[in-house]
Amino acid sequence: MTARRIAYQGEPGSNSHLVCRRHHPDHEAVACASFEDVFAAVEAGEAELAMIPIDNSIAGRVADIHHFLPTSGLHIVGEHFLRIQFTLMGIPGASIDAIRTVHSHVHALGQCRKVIRELGLAPIVSGDTAGAAREIAEIADPSQAAIAPPLAAEIYGLDILREDVEDEDHNTTRFVVLARDYVEAPHGDGPVVTSFVFNVRNIPAALYKALGGFATNGVNMTKLESYMVDGQFTATQFLAEVDGHPADTGVAHALEELAFFTTDVKVLGVYPAAPERVQH
């Protein structure tokens, strides 16, 4: 029997790869060069699932994803939170005293400024954290190190020189799991999240009126983000998430009221809330 596959963006050893291994160990994790490639793999049936980062507690939203999701034809079927941990790694036998440069993704370098400053290292930007680890393994220079997830050291045969080098201990990324088929979480079987997008009508106070139903029906909205559509300043799409199931009376009434003041409402997914959600 052919193993089921889950696609992710990045190189082997990345945080996305780590989340795939941790939460979907029965799936073969497939590395893709770009988010477009990840979506295309699932759309074409080359993978059953996709693991996509959507928000980070420090960097904010992963902007590209909000444009891909509504038009992808894929559906959110789950979510996972990952506490981001970075390690300083070098080739076997390397020592911290000998390191002069450090490679990593620009965001990772920005999130590990303290150790870089403490050790007096020259930062070098790489396209990917795990890719930086691969580069260090290929260069085989004891004066060059990488900042990457611990999994990358295991994959590329590097030594971990220092653990937990990130500046903040609350650095967390939220990932969503996507699938071709719409699978709705059962009603009444634990906490559920409903994600949807909508466009408001071009009338005064349209957004205020559209959201009023969630307040009057006691529905907790955990996310509301706007972004332009097709480069038009007057065409704004909103991505929203609420606690609850569309079959809940309050959520049903709120979505019904939302439809009166919007040009389109599209539910992206109704899925179980991750246990870590209550902590964020």
C-alpha positions in Angstrom: 0.0 0.0 0.0 1.3 3.4 -1.0 2.1 5.7 2.0 -0.1 8.7 2.4 1.8 12.0 1.9 1.8 15.4 3.5 3.5 18.3 1.7 5.3 21.3 3.3 7.3 24.3 2.2 11.0 24.2 3.0 13.9 21.8 3.2 14.1 18.6 5.3 14.8 19.6 8.9 12.6 22.8 8.8 10.0 23.6 11.4 7.3 22.6 9.0 8.9 19.2 8.5 9.1 18.8 12.3 5.4 19.5 12.7 4.6 16.9 10.0 6.7 14.3 11.7 5.2 15.1 15.1 1.5 15.2 14.3 1.3 13.1 11.1 3.9 10.3 11.6 1.9 8.0 9.4 2.3 10.3 6.4 5.4 10.6 4.2 6.6 14.2 4.5 7.3 15.8 1.1 9.4 18.9 0.8 8.4 21.6 -1.6 10.3 24.7 -2.8 7.4 27.2 -2.5 3.9 27.5 -1.0 2.5 27.4 -4.6 4.2 24.0 -5.0 2.6 22.8 -1.7 -0.9 23.8 -2.8 -0.3 22.3 -6.3 0.8 19.0 -4.9 -2.5 18.6 -2.9 -4.6 19.9 -5.7 -3.0 17.4 -8.2 -3.4 14.5 -5.8 0.3 14.1 -5.3 -0.2 14.5 -1.6 -3.3 14.0 0.6 -2.5 16.9 3.0 -0.5 20.1 3.3 1.1 21.6 6.4 1.1 25.4 6.2 2.3 28.0 8.7 -0.3 30.8 9.0 0.7 32.9 12.0 3.7 33.5 14.2 3.5 35.1 17.7 6.4 37.4 16.9 6.4 38.0 13.1 2.6 38.0 12.7 0.8 36.5 9.8 2.4 34.6 7.0 1.1 37.0 4.3 1.2 34.9 1.2 -1.1 32.2 2.7 -4.0 34.6 3.0 -4.0 35.1 -0.7 -3.7 31.4 -1.6 -6.3 29.9 0.7 -9.6 31.4 -0.6 -8.9 30.5 -4.2 -7.0 27.2 -3.7 -10.0 24.9 -3.5 -8.4 23.3 -0.4 -10.0 23.2 3.1 -8.6 23.5 6.6 -9.1 20.2 8.4 -6.8 20.8 11.5 -4.4 23.1 13.3 -1.2 22.7 15.3 0.9 25.0 17.4 4.7 24.7 17.5 6.9 26.3 20.0 9.9 27.4 17.8 13.2 26.3 19.1 16.5 27.2 17.4 19.9 25.7 18.0 23.4 26.8 17.0 25.0 24.0 15.0 28.3 23.3 13.3 30.2 20.5 11.6 31.4 17.6 13.7 34.3 18.7 15.9 33.5 22.4 15.6 33.7 24.6 18.7 31.9 27.8 19.6 35.2 29.6 20.0 36.2 28.9 16.4 32.9 30.1 14.9 33.1 33.4 12.9 29.9 33.4 10.8 26.4 32.1 11.2 23.9 31.2 8.4 20.1 31.2 8.7 16.8 32.6 7.4 16.5 36.3 7.9 13.7 35.9 10.4 15.6 33.4 12.4 18.7 35.6 12.6 16.4 38.4 13.8 15.0 36.2 16.5 18.4 35.2 17.8 20.2 38.5 18.0 21.4 38.0 21.5 23.6 35.0 20.9 24.9 36.4 17.6 25.9 39.6 19.4 27.3 37.7 22.4 29.5 35.5 20.2 30.5 38.3 17.8 29.3 36.4 14.8 28.8 37.8 11.3 25.2 36.8 10.1 24.7 35.5 6.6 21.2 35.2 5.2 20.0 31.9 3.8 16.7 31.2 2.1 15.7 28.6 4.8 16.8 27.6 8.2 17.2 23.9 7.3 18.8 25.0 4.1 21.4 26.9 6.1 22.2 23.7 8.0 22.6 21.8 4.7 24.9 24.5 3.4 27.1 24.3 6.6 27.4 20.5 6.2 28.4 21.0 2.5 30.9 23.8 3.2 32.5 21.7 6.0 34.2 24.8 7.5 34.5 24.8 11.3 34.4 28.6 11.4 30.9 28.6 9.9 27.7 27.7 11.8 24.0 27.6 11.3 20.9 28.5 13.3 18.2 25.9 12.6 15.7 23.6 14.3 17.3 20.6 16.1 15.9 18.2 13.5 18.2 19.8 10.9 21.3 18.8 12.9 20.1 15.2 13.0 19.4 15.1 9.2 22.6 16.8 8.1 25.0 15.2 10.6 25.9 18.4 12.5 26.8 19.0 16.1 24.6 21.1 18.3 26.8 23.7 19.9 24.1 25.5 21.9 20.4 24.9 22.4 17.5 27.3 22.7 19.3 30.3 21.2 16.2 32.2 20.4 15.7 35.6 22.2 12.1 35.0 23.2 10.7 31.8 24.8 7.1 32.5 23.6 8.0 32.2 19.9 5.2 30.0 18.5 3.9 29.3 15.0 0.4 28.1 14.2 0.1 25.7 11.3 -3.1 24.6 9.5 -3.6 21.3 7.8 -5.2 21.5 4.4 -7.0 18.8 2.3 -8.9 18.6 -1.0 -12.0 17.2 0.6 -14.2 19.3 2.9 -14.3 17.4 6.2 -16.3 19.1 8.9 -15.5 18.4 12.5 -18.4 16.7 14.3 -20.8 19.0 16.2 -20.7 18.6 20.0 -17.4 16.7 20.2 -15.1 19.2 21.8 -13.9 22.7 21.0 -14.1 23.7 17.3 -12.8 26.6 15.2 -14.6 27.9 12.1 -12.5 29.8 9.5 -14.1 31.8 6.8 -13.5 34.7 4.3 -15.9 37.4 3.3 -16.1 40.7 1.3 -18.1 43.5 2.8 -20.5 45.6 0.7 -19.3 49.0 -0.2 -21.6 50.9 2.1 -21.0 53.0 5.2 -20.5 50.9 8.4 -20.8 47.7 6.5 -18.0 45.9 8.5 -19.5 47.1 11.8 -22.9 45.8 10.8 -21.5 42.6 9.4 -19.7 41.8 12.7 -22.5 42.9 15.0 -24.2 39.5 14.8 -21.2 37.8 16.4 -21.3 40.2 19.4 -25.1 39.9 19.9 -25.0 36.1 19.7 -22.1 35.8 22.1 -19.6 34.3 19.5 -15.9 34.8 20.3 -14.0 36.0 17.2 -10.4 35.1 17.6 -9.1 36.5 14.2 -10.0 39.2 11.8 -7.6 40.3 9.2 -8.0 42.3 6.0 -6.1 42.4 2.8 -6.6 43.8 -0.7 -8.0 41.8 -3.5 -6.5 42.0 -7.0 -4.6 45.1 -6.0 -7.8 47.2 -5.6 -7.9 49.6 -2.8 -11.7 49.5 -2.6 -11.9 45.7 -2.7 -11.1 44.4 0.7 -11.4 40.7 1.8 -11.4 39.6 5.4 -10.2 36.4 6.9 -12.0 35.6 10.2 -12.0 32.8 12.7 -14.5 32.1 15.5 -14.8 29.7 18.4 -17.7 27.3 17.7 -19.4 25.2 15.1 -21.8 26.5 12.3 -24.4 24.1 13.8 -24.2 26.1 17.1 -27.2 28.4 17.4 -25.2 31.5 18.0 -22.7 30.9 15.2 -25.5 30.0 12.8 -27.4 33.2 13.5 -24.2 35.3 13.3 -23.2 33.8 9.9 -26.8 34.4 8.7 -26.6 38.1 9.8 -23.1 38.4 8.2 -24.5 37.4 4.8 -26.8 40.4 4.8 -23.8 42.8 4.7 -21.3 40.9 2.6 -20.9 40.0 -1.1 -19.6 36.6 -0.4 -19.0 34.3 2.6 -16.8 31.2 2.1 -16.2 28.8 5.0 -12.6 27.5 4.7 -12.9 24.9 7.4 -14.6 23.7 10.6 -12.0 21.8 12.5 -11.0 20.7 16.0 -9.3 23.3 18.1 -5.7 22.4 19.0 -5.1 21.8 22.8 -2.6 24.7 22.8 -5.1 27.2 21.6 -6.3 28.0 25.1 -2.7 29.2 25.9 -2.5 31.7 23.0 
